[in-house]
Amino acid sequence: MSEHDDVQTRVLEDLSDAVHYRRWLAGLAEPYLGDDPIEIGAGIGDYAAEWVSTLPRITVTEADECRLKT
C-alpha cells in the first residue's frame, strides 16, 4: 500500500465515525437513486450500508483491493 493509499484509507475510516453526517448525505441522494443504483468507487461502503435496507437492490464497486472487506 502506498503512502497515498494509507492516508486515504485513514480518512475514509475516520469519516465512517461521522454517522449523522453520512446519514444526512445518504438521505439527500436516496430519492434520486432509483430501484437498481450502482455506486462506483464505494470506498469502504459506508453509503451503500445506509441504502441497502431501503433499496430493492444496489450494486457497489471499488477498484482498490485494499478497501475490500469480507
Contact map, one row per residue, 1 for C-alpha under 8 A:
1110110000000000000000000000000000000000000000000000000000000000010000
1111110000000000000000000000000000000000000000000000000000000000000000
1111111000000000000000000000000000000000000000000000000000000000000000
0111111100000000000000000000000000000000000000000000000000000000000000
1111111110000000000000000000000000000000000000000000000000000000000000
1111111111000000000000000000000000000000000000000000000000000000000000
0011111111100000000000000000000000000000000000000000000000000000000000
0001111111110000000000000000000000000000000000000000000000000000000000
0000111111111000000000000000000000000000000000000000000000000000001000
0000011111111100000000000000000000000000000000000000000000000000000000
0000001111111110000000000000000000000000000000000000000000000000000000
0000000111111111000000000000000000000000001100000000000000000000000000
0000000011111111100000000000000000000000000100000000000000000000000000
0000000001111111110000000000000000000000000000000000000000000000000000
0000000000111111110000000000000000000000000000000000000000000000000000
0000000000011111111001000000000000000000000001000000000000000000000000
0000000000001111111000000000000000000000000000000000000000000000000000
0000000000000111111111000000000000000000000000000000000000000000000000
0000000000000001111111100000000000000000000000000000000000000000000000
0000000000000000011111110000000000000000000000000000000000000000000000
0000000000000000011111111000000000000000000000000000000000000000000000
0000000000000001011111111100000000000000000001100000000000000000000000
0000000000000000001111111110000000000000000000100100000000000000000000
0000000000000000000111111111000000000000000000000000000000000000000000
0000000000000000000011111111100000000000000000000000000000000000000000
0000000000000000000001111111110000000000000000100110000000000000000000
0000000000000000000000111111111000000000000000000000000000000000000000
0000000000000000000000011111111000000000000000000000000000000000000000
0000000000000000000000001111111110000000000000000000000000000000000000
0000000000000000000000000111111110000000000000000010000000000000000000
0000000000000000000000000011111111000000000000000000000000000000000000
0000000000000000000000000000111111000000000000000000000000000000000000
0000000000000000000000000000111111111000000000000000000000000000000000
0000000000000000000000000000001111111000000000000000000000000000000000
0000000000000000000000000000000011111000000000000000001111000000000000
0000000000000000000000000000000011111100000000000000001111100000000000
0000000000000000000000000000000011111110000000000000000011100000000000
0000000000000000000000000000000000011111000000000000000001111000000000
0000000000000000000000000000000000001111110000010000000001111000000000
0000000000000000000000000000000000000111110000000000000000011100000000
0000000000000000000000000000000000000011111000000000000000011110000000
0000000000000000000000000000000000000011111111110000000000011100000000
0000000000010000000000000000000000000000111111000000000000000101001000
0000000000011000000000000000000000000000011111000000000000000000001110
0000000000000000000000000000000000000000011111111000000000010000000000
0000000000000001000001000000000000000000011111111100000000000000000000
0000000000000000000001100100000000000000010011111110000000000000000000
0000000000000000000000000000000000000010010011111111000001010000000000
0000000000000000000000000000000000000000000011111111100000000000000000
0000000000000000000000100100000000000000000001111111100000000000000000
0000000000000000000000000100010000000000000000111111111000000000000000
0000000000000000000000000000000000000000000000011111111111000000000000
0000000000000000000000000000000000000000000000001111111000000000000000
0000000000000000000000000000000000000000000000000011111100000000000000
0000000000000000000000000000000000110000000000000011111111000000000000
0000000000000000000000000000000000110000000000000001011111000000000000
0000000000000000000000000000000000111000000000000001001111100000000000
0000000000000000000000000000000000111110000000010001001111110000000000
0000000000000000000000000000000000011110000000000000000011111000000000
0000000000000000000000000000000000000111110010010000000001111100000000
0000000000000000000000000000000000000111110000000000000000111110000000
0000000000000000000000000000000000000001111000000000000000011111101100
0000000000000000000000000000000000000000100000000000000000001111100000
0000000000000000000000000000000000000000001000000000000000000111111100
0000000000000000000000000000000000000000000000000000000000000111111100
1000000000000000000000000000000000000000000000000000000000000001111100
0000000010000000000000000000000000000000001100000000000000000101111110
0000000000000000000000000000000000000000000100000000000000000101111111
0000000000000000000000000000000000000000000100000000000000000000001111
0000000000000000000000000000000000000000000000000000000000000000000111
